[in-house]
Amino acid sequence: MFDNHRYFTRGINNEVDEAVQITLWNFIDILKLKKDFYIDYLQVFELRKIGNGNTFNQEVIHSQEEPLYKKHYLISVDKPINTKIYVIDDSQQSVMMLSEEY
């Protein structure tokens, strides 16, 4: 899984900073390094703005359904957003898309 060509939709291109896109792909790559761990064809990323006063950061919740997996990350970004992103592998390609584009 996720060892093929990687693509993103127009919504991702328009709404998600390139650095965040790369970071999400890297989170998938980290899972691929885990021994004896099956990566589901559907990876889900929930992005939430979090803040303390005037300082905002991005919370990323990375999950999959089978086998159950969930991990929280905090990253610093210039423009945090609230959205849900799917990354789907169909064995020929991997596509990153906003949930509303599915």
N, C-alpha and C positions, 0 to 999 in steps of 0.2 A: 504494500500500500504506500501511496504517496512517493513513489520512485519514478514518476513520469513527468511529462511536461506540465508546467503550472501556469494557470491563467487566472484572470480576475475580470469581473464584470464591470460595466460602465458605472454602476452604483458605487462599487468599491473604489474605482478610480476617482470618482467625483467627491466622495465623502470621507474616505479613510486615508490619512496621511501615509505616504510611501514607507516611512520608517516603521509605522505601526503594522503595515502589511508584512514587511520583512520580519518583524518580531513575531507575528502570528505563525508564519511559515517556520520560523526557528523553534517555536514551541512544539510544533508537529515533529520536527526533526529530532528534538530531544526525546520524544516518545519512541521514535524509531530505534533509538539506541538502547532502550530498555530490553534486557534479555527476558525471554519467556513472557512477553507482553504482546497481546494482539491489539492492533490498531483498527478501530472501526472505520468503515468507509465514510462516515459522517462525523466530522469534528465540529463542535459548536463553541463559539466564542461570544460571551456577553461582555460588552464594553460599557462601563459606567463611569460617569464623572464623579470624582470624590474630591472634597476640598476641605481646607482648613483656613478660614478667612479668605484671603485673595489668592491663595495658592491652590491650584487644582492639579490633580494627578489622574491617571487613568487606571481604573481597576479592570482587570481582565479575568474572567472566569472561563477556564478552558474545560470542556467536558465532552464525554462520549457516553453512549448508552450501553454498548456491549463490547467488552466487559465494562462495568461501571467505572468511570474515572472522572475526577473533578479536582482541579487545582486552581488556586487563586494567585494572581500576580498583581503587583503594583508597579507601574512604570511611569516615568516622567515624560510628558508630551507637551507641545506648545498649545495644542487645541484639543482638549479631551472631548469625547463624544459619548452619547448614549445610543447604542445600537446592538443588534444581534447579527452575527456573521456565521454563515455555514461554509465549511470547506468540504467538498465532496470529491471522492476518488471513484471513478467508474472503471478503473483498471487500464484505461488508455490515456486519461488526463485527470488532472486535479483542478478544480475550479473554486475560487473564493468568491462568495456572493453575499449580499445583504439578505437577511431572512425574507424580506418582502419581495425579493427577486426570484425566490424559489417557486 
